[in-house]
Amino acid sequence: VQLVESGGGSVTPGGSLILSCQASGFTFENYALNWVRQAPGKGLEWVSSINGGGEDTHYADSVKDRFTIARDNTKNTLFLQLATLKTEDTATYYCTKDNNDEYDYWGQGTRVTVSS
């Protein structure tokens, strides 16, 4: 199993980014996926999840109405659209594979920095 995130970068408050996670090594459409982030000096925070078919999504209150999770099962790719970014969104964002409500595989992370 391999999960490879990309798309991070530096933006000013109010800006937008799209993160991607390219997956391989498992039957992609059979598994829910998550985005989890870790801000500098802080613990892990679950951000969003999506089921295998892509119809069922969930968000942390801190990102609801600003972030959008999606997946393309034809390309084995997970996305996270980040909009109206705030300084507190600064973190490393990880893509994780869900297995019975446990994160059994993680990507290496992609860094998002929001500052003026």
C-alpha positions as CSV (number, residue, x, y, z in Angstrom):
1,V,0.0,0.0,0.0
2,Q,1.2,3.4,-0.9
3,L,-0.4,6.8,-0.3
4,V,1.3,9.9,-1.8
5,E,0.0,13.4,-1.0
6,S,0.7,16.5,-3.0
7,G,-0.6,20.0,-3.5
8,G,0.5,21.6,-0.3
9,G,2.1,25.1,-0.3
10,S,2.1,28.6,1.2
11,V,-1.0,30.8,0.8
12,T,-2.3,34.0,2.4
13,P,-5.4,33.9,4.6
14,G,-8.6,33.5,2.5
15,G,-6.7,31.6,-0.1
16,S,-7.4,28.1,-1.6
17,L,-5.5,24.9,-2.3
18,I,-6.3,21.5,-3.6
19,L,-4.6,18.5,-2.0
20,S,-4.3,15.2,-3.8
21,C,-3.5,11.7,-2.6
22,Q,-2.5,9.1,-5.1
23,A,-3.2,5.6,-3.8
24,S,-1.9,2.2,-4.9
25,G,-1.6,-1.4,-3.6
26,F,-5.2,-2.0,-2.6
27,T,-8.6,-2.0,-4.1
28,F,-9.3,1.7,-3.8
29,E,-13.0,1.8,-4.1
30,N,-13.5,-0.7,-1.3
31,Y,-12.1,1.5,1.4
32,A,-13.1,4.7,3.2
33,L,-10.3,7.4,3.3
34,N,-9.6,10.2,5.6
35,W,-7.6,13.4,5.8
36,V,-5.9,14.0,9.1
37,R,-3.7,17.0,9.9
38,Q,-1.1,18.0,12.5
39,A,-0.4,21.6,13.2
40,P,3.2,22.5,14.4
41,G,3.6,21.5,18.0
42,K,0.1,20.0,18.3
43,G,-1.5,16.6,18.1
44,L,-3.3,14.9,15.2
45,E,-6.7,16.2,14.2
46,W,-9.1,14.3,12.0
47,V,-10.3,16.6,9.2
48,S,-12.6,14.7,6.9
49,S,-13.6,11.3,5.7
50,I,-15.3,9.8,2.6
51,N,-16.7,6.3,2.0
52,G,-15.6,4.0,-0.7
53,G,-18.3,5.1,-3.2
54,G,-17.8,8.8,-2.5
55,E,-21.4,9.5,-1.5
56,D,-20.9,9.9,2.2
57,T,-18.7,12.6,3.6
58,H,-18.0,14.0,7.0
59,Y,-16.1,17.0,8.3
60,A,-14.6,18.3,11.5
61,D,-16.5,21.4,12.7
62,S,-13.3,23.4,12.3
63,V,-13.3,22.9,8.5
64,K,-17.0,22.4,7.7
65,D,-18.3,24.6,4.9
66,R,-14.7,25.5,3.9
67,F,-13.1,22.2,2.9
68,T,-14.5,19.6,0.4
69,I,-13.4,16.0,0.2
70,A,-13.8,14.0,-3.0
71,R,-12.4,10.9,-4.7
72,D,-12.0,9.7,-8.2
73,N,-12.2,5.9,-8.1
74,T,-11.2,5.6,-11.7
75,K,-7.8,7.2,-10.9
76,N,-7.3,5.9,-7.3
77,T,-7.1,9.5,-6.1
78,L,-8.4,11.3,-3.1
79,F,-8.8,15.1,-3.0
80,L,-9.2,17.8,-0.4
81,Q,-10.3,21.2,-1.6
82,L,-9.3,23.9,1.0
83,A,-11.0,27.3,0.7
84,T,-11.2,30.4,2.8
85,L,-8.0,29.3,4.6
86,K,-7.1,30.6,8.0
87,T,-3.8,30.7,9.8
88,E,-5.0,28.0,12.1
89,D,-5.2,25.6,9.1
90,T,-1.4,25.6,8.9
91,A,-0.5,22.0,9.3
92,T,0.9,18.9,7.6
93,Y,-2.0,17.1,6.0
94,Y,-2.0,13.3,5.8
95,C,-4.1,11.0,3.7
96,T,-5.1,7.8,5.6
97,K,-6.7,4.5,4.6
98,D,-9.5,3.4,6.8
99,N,-9.8,-0.2,7.9
100,N,-12.6,-0.9,10.4
101,D,-12.3,2.6,11.8
102,E,-8.6,2.4,12.2
103,Y,-6.0,4.2,10.1
104,D,-3.9,1.4,8.9
105,Y,-1.9,3.2,6.3
106,W,-0.7,6.8,6.1
107,G,1.0,9.0,3.5
108,Q,4.1,11.0,4.1
109,G,2.1,14.2,4.4
110,T,1.9,17.5,2.5
111,R,2.6,20.8,4.2
112,V,0.1,23.7,4.1
113,T,1.2,27.1,5.5
114,V,-1.3,29.9,5.8
115,S,0.3,33.3,6.6
116,S,0.1,36.9,5.6
